Amino acid sequence: MITPAPGGMAPGEFRRWGHRFVDWVGDYLEEIGDYPVLAGTKPGQVRDALPTEAPLTGDPFEAVFEDFRSVIVPGMTHWNHPAFFAYFAVSGSGPGILGELLAAALNVNAMVWKSSPAATELEEVTLGWLRSFLGLPSVFRGTINDTASTSTFVALAAARERHLPEARQDGMAGAPPGRVYTSSEAHSSVLKSVHALGFGRRGVRAIATGPNRAMDPAALAKAIEHDVTSGFRPLAVVATIGTTSTTAVDPVGAVAGIARSHNLWLHIDAAYAGVAAALPGMRRHFADWEHADSIVVNPHKWLFTPVDCSVLYVRDPAQLREAFSLVPAYLETPETGVTHLMDHGLALGRRFRALKLWFVMRYFGREGLRNILAGHIALARHLADRVDAAPGWERHRPSPFSLVVLRRSPTGVRGRERDALNTAIMERVNESGTAFLSPTEIDGETWLRFAIGNIHTAVHHVDTTWETLRDAADTIG
Ligand SMILES: *Cc1c(COP(=O)(O)O)cnc(C)c1O
């Protein structure tokens, strides 16, 4: 018979390993710059190094930890590395990591208020803090989801509920074909959500962008008017503040006016850039975003909160409940005037994600967070100046936040040849293990994204990586 022991581990064992693991994490964070950013792992290598079955009797934890260090860690791409500049560079932070530890220990499931009152109420309080930090009006109510993909799905499900009520009873079969409008630069998660909601590929209308890669409002208005007269049911517009490819900003004011005049749901995808709304110098990029019905911002992207933590703000949470509330008898509780987070999305069970975000906001404070964000934007400016001053290099503009989009473009090298040159430069840098950049395509041409946003990044990491890029370019020719 198994004797009940703390956490199912032998007495004292949890504490012993806990201390060792925290020491390992401390060393890892202090030495992170010495790791190769990008794993040199071959496909299947990690799988092949591990047994195909779980052990019959438990393994000693010493052996487990040894495999973690010798098999798992070398197969990691280190997002914490200060020269991780790919995708959107994200990093957790000490208070966020410690928040995850305590949330795992409490292991609550805040589906209804009663199932964890403090988890529900802390989520409300912390998202109120974040809302005010971002300068959003208090009418907005937040909920934490795992990712922006889920937040956008939830927002568009609420839009379907409001603007295609036929679907509620009979499903999509008898309903008119719905349409969601977004720019051709929108994140793939918008398309995925529309497909998953049953609108099919025709359900998304990609609106052309102007030279700034921002949505062309005239094209949007024209598309909606055309659809209204052709039997489609326009439902929603998704505008982006800070697109993934180049951090373009859609003209939210004009888009909001068009959405309002057609009575459409306006969702704003600010998954990456949203936190920059906390900086007075960046506010102009967020003009009119308070006219949205819903907004997604990811603290796990640029607010030093460990993955996962995405916040969906909605103007009217009743509309989320319309779409998602379905209370079986076994979940009924007597309290009134409380929030049941299960009513705000697809998931019933949910992790206590508010704790780590609360820790991050308390530890750094509003001023501390603003300083880190402003520091990243200053680093991006610093790099942009260097790129602009370098002959044979080009920078894509505008990119107002902490991403720099650049390419090598020597005289006389164009088209596919220039694309191949940039891919080769990037691969050379990435293979060096000293930095990691990712590519994007603009008008069918290859550019390199140098995304700053990691809490460990200092100016010398940016300078060294820029030199590495230039050296690679010189070597390749
Ligand atoms: C990263 C990103 C997303 C997707 O975020 P997930 O949380 O990974 O789903 C959506 N939109 C934009 C603009 C992004 O940059």
The ligand as an SDF file (V2000), in Angstrom:
LIG
                    3D

 15 15  0  0  0  0  0  0  0  0999 V2000
    1.7830   36.1000  -32.0210 C   0  0  0  0  0  0  0  0  0  0  0  0
    0.5820   36.6690  -32.5820 C   0  0  0  0  0  0  0  0  0  0  0  0
   -0.6380   35.9740  -32.5570 C   0  0  0  0  0  0  0  0  0  0  0  0
   -0.7480   34.5610  -32.0570 C   0  0  0  0  0  0  0  0  0  0  0  0
   -0.4610   34.4460  -30.7210 O   0  0  0  0  0  0  0  0  0  0  0  0
   -0.6590   33.0650  -29.9370 P   0  0  0  0  0  0  0  0  0  0  0  0
   -0.8030   33.5180  -28.5230 O   0  0  0  0  0  0  0  0  0  0  0  0
    0.5780   32.2800  -30.1690 O   0  0  0  0  0  0  0  0  0  0  0  0
   -1.8670   32.3900  -30.4630 O   0  0  0  0  0  0  0  0  0  0  0  0
   -1.7470   36.6020  -33.0540 C   0  0  0  0  0  0  0  0  0  0  0  0
   -1.6810   37.8360  -33.5520 N   0  0  0  0  0  0  0  0  0  0  0  0
   -0.5410   38.5420  -33.6080 C   0  0  0  0  0  0  0  0  0  0  0  0
   -0.5340   39.9220  -34.1810 C   0  0  0  0  0  0  0  0  0  0  0  0
    0.6360   37.9740  -33.1280 C   0  0  0  0  0  0  0  0  0  0  0  0
    1.7800   38.6530  -33.2210 O   0  0  0  0  0  0  0  0  0  0  0  0
  1  2  1  0
  2  3  1  0
  2 14  2  0
  3  4  1  0
  3 10  2  0
  4  5  1  0
  5  6  1  0
  6  7  2  0
  6  8  1  0
  6  9  1  0
 10 11  1  0
 11 12  2  0
 12 13  1  0
 12 14  1  0
 14 15  1  0
M  END
$$$$
